[in-house]
């Protein structure tokens, strides 16, 4: 797979304010959001609270973005490449791959392929062009940054399916399965000291626990994406252009901080309310037994 375009290892100067690739990428993102909203309205019961609808929409959108966009990044990271000349006179010099002449070298080469460079920069497919455009803001996404690839392996193969499973669990939740419902169940039930058993047991608890796991992972992943750059002087980030800084870097990445943060807050309220109701019921039972 040879390249028809090449992205350098440093941020490029913007050729124009909005390229066709940028506009199509934004439009496709909006289509994914619209599909997530419509599917969530269709899949959830009409009596579901608005909070459930927002949570379902977000996690479905999260799943689709991870699978389609970031899945394509992984594909290009492993399967799109250019083959380098064997000698160090390569125009790619001084890329590490062009310097290696001995198989005994201990240099760190991606996938052990000394004569290849991998990444979206080495393909001309539509998804590769998307990542080449984003690489104008963060050059690491056009090539093989092992930190990003490691994060995206977890994101695509664990976080994405987990977000989809959370959608399924939300679809199975009773329309009014808030923590306060547990406190209204009959005290004659044998499970009076465990309100979760009265509202579906483990099944009722799963979406909130998994939301906490996923949201924590997303925020951590965002930190680990940018922390290496912050600590090394932002050498791969293009912060001089307002669109690349505020739209590509701040806005698009900020969404995956704000929304997971909100999910943590909602899930914490659910867990806190459940434990509060449980303690109140235990105290009420204690007073009855006196």
N, C-alpha and C positions, 0 to 999 in steps of 0.2 A: 504494500500500500504506500504509494509515494505521495508526497505533498504537492498541492498546487498553490499553497500559500504558506507563509512562515511567520511565526510570531517570535519576536526576540525575547530574551529573558528579562528585559526591563520594560516598564510601561511605555506604550507608544503614545505619540501625540494624537489627539482626536482629529480625524480628517474632516468631520462635519458634526453638527449638533445632534442630528438624528439620522442614522443610516437606515436603510430598508430592513436590515437584519434586526436592528433595535426595535423598529416599529412592529415587525412581525412577531418578535419575541414577546413584546408587551401585549400585543393582541392575543397571542396564544395563551398567555398567563391569565388574561381576563376571561377567555373562553373556559379555561379550567376552573376558574372561580365560579363562573355562571353555572357550569355543569355541576359543581359541588353543591351549590345552593339549591338547584332544581332537584337533584337526586336526594338531597337531605329532606326536602319538603315532601318528596314522594315516599321515601322509605320510613320516615318517622310518623307515628300516629298524629292525627290532627290536633289532639288534645295535649300533645307534648309541650312543656314549657319552652319559652323562647331560649332560655339558657341551653337546653338540650339541643335545640336546633343550631345554635351558634357553635356549640362544641362539636356536633356531628359534621357541620359544614367545614369547620377548621381542620378536623382530623382527616376528612376525605380529601380536602385540598392538599393537606400535608402529604398524604399517601401518593396522590397523583404527581405532585411536584417532585417528590423524592424518586418515584419510579421512572417518570418520563425524562425529566431534565437531568437529574443527577445520575440516573441510570445510564443516560447517554454519555455523561462524562466518564464514567467507569469503562464503558465500552471503548471509547477512544483511547483511554489510558492504557488499555491492555491489547487492543487490536489495530489501532491506527498508528503507523510508524513509517519512517523513512530509513533507508539503508545508507550508511555512511561509507565513504571510501576507506580502504584499509590503512592508508598512510596518514601521517600527521599533517600532510599538506592540504588536507580538506579545508574547504572554505568555512566549514563549521568550527574550525579551530578557534578557541581552545576548549571546546566542549569535551568533558571527560571521556566520552565514548571515542572521540577521534584521537586521543592520546594513548589508548591502550593497544599495545602490540604483543602482549604476552598473556596467555591464559592463566598464568600464575599470579597475576596482579591481584592485590587485595582491595583495589578501589571498589567503591559501591556503585554498581551499574544496575539500572532497573531491569529486573527479571534476568539478570546475568547476561543480557545481550549486549556485547561490547560494540557491535557495529550498527546499533539501531537507536533512533530517538523516537520515543512514543509520545502520544498526546493528540489533542484536537487540532493542533497546528499542522499536523501531517495528514489531514484529510480535507476534502472539499464538500462533504455531505452537509445537508441543512443543519443538523445538530452540531456538527463541528464548527460551522460558521457562527452559530450562536455562541459557542464557547470562545471562539476567536474574538468575537465582539466583546464579550464580558472580560476577556483577558486584557483589553485595553485599560480596564480599571484595576485588574489584579492579574499580573502576567503569569502567575503560577498555574492558572486554570487552563492554559493552552498546552502545557507540557506535563512532565511527570514529577510533580511535587509529592514525595512519598508521605508526607504528613497529611496532605489533603486526601490522597488516595486511601490512606488508612482510615481516616474519619468517614469518608464516603462509603467504604465497604460496610461499616456498621450502619450508616444512615440508610443505604438502599436496601440492605438485606435483613436488617433488624428493625430500625425505626419505621420504615415504610410499612411493612406488614403489621407491625404493632399498632400503628395509627389506623389501619384498615380494620383490625380486630376490635379496637375501641369503638369504631363506628358500629360494628355488629352488636357489641354489648349495649350500646346506647339504644339501638333499635329494640332490644329485648327488655329494656327497663320499662316498668310501669310508667304511664304518663306523668304521675305525680309521685315519683319515687324519691322525694327529698327526704332529708334526715328527719324532718319534723313529723313526717307521716308515721314513723315508728312509734312515737310516743302516744299516738291515738289508738293503737291496737288494744284489743281486750287484755286486761290484766289476768284473765283466767287462763290464758294460753300457757303451756308449760315452758315456753321459751321467753318468759317475761323479762329475764335479765339479759337477753341478747336481742336487741331490736333488729339487728341485721337478719336474724333467722325469721323474723316476722315479715320482712320485706324482700325475701328472696335469698337470704343467706349469702353464701360466697358469691353467687352470681351478681347480687346487688352491689357487693363491695368491689368486684373486679375492675369496672371501668375507672373508678376513682383512684384506685391503687396504681393501675397501669398508666393513667394520665400523669401521675406524679413521677413515675419512672421515666416515661417518654419525655415529659417537659424538662426534667432535670438533665437528661441526656442531650436534648437539643440545645439547651443553654450552655452546657459544658462543651459540646461540639463547636458552638459558635466561638466560645472563648479560645479553644485550641486551634481554631482556624486562623484567628488573627493575632493571638499572643506572640507566635514566633516572629511575625512581621513587626509588631510593636517593639519587640526586644532587639530587633536588628535594623531599626531605622526606616522601616516601611520601604525597603528598596524595591519591592515588586508592586507597590500600590501607586496608582495615579491619583494624587490628592489635589493636583493643581487645577483640574477642570471640574466645574460645579456639577455637571451631569454625572460624571464618573464617581465623584465623591458622594454626593447626596442622593442620587437615584440608585446607582449600581451598588455602592458599598454600604451606605448608611440605611437607606430605605429598605432595600430588598433583604439585607441581612438583619436589619432591626425588627422586621416582622417576626422573625424566628427567635426574638428575645421577648417582645411584647406579648405575643399570643401564648407561648409556653408559660410566661410569667402569670398571665391571667388564668390559664388552666390550673396552675399550681394553687392560685388563690381560691378558685372555685372548688377544687378537690380538697383543699385544706378545710374550707368551710363545711363541706360534706362530712369529712372525717371528724372534725371537731364537734359538729352538731350531733353526729351519731353517738360519740362518746359521752357528750353531755346528756343526751336523752337516756343513755344506758345508766349513767350514774344516778339520775333522777329516779329511774325505775327501781334501782337497787335500794335507794334510800326509802322509797315508798313501800317496798316490800318489807324492809327492816322495821318500819313503823307499824305495819300490819301485824308483824309477828310478836310485837311487844304486848 
